[in-house]
């Protein structure tokens, strides 16, 4: 009697769960690692739309920098002088989508005419009050 031992070999992944990547020009978060016929693949969730796409091959994605993520979300931000709403937007739509950064700062200037966001190693984003 013969037995065959099959050893499953997981693919090697370039990206980790929680990391941001770019797919079809959109910043996405890696939610799960997948294996598509032995090739590394991912379950991705677009940051802006929230749409999920499964089994995306690693060859179809690229790096998405933290600056790129903030740029995408900052473009959608409108500052009207309501600092509580502005802070809530920054926390819910920017901070929760970025990783590996430190010394985050955000808030209004002294006379509430501008709102800013920055972190160590990042750009300085400023939005004028409308």
Secondary structure as UniProt FT lines:
FT   TURN            17..18
FT   STRAND          20..23
FT   TURN            24..25
FT   STRAND          26..36
FT   TURN            37..38
FT   STRAND          39..46
FT   TURN            47..49
FT   STRAND          52..57
FT   HELIX           58..60
FT   STRAND          62..63
FT   HELIX           66..75
FT   HELIX           83..89
FT   HELIX           90..94
FT   HELIX           95..97
FT   STRAND          105..108
FT   TURN            110..111
FT   STRAND          114..118
FT   TURN            120..121
FT   STRAND          124..129
//
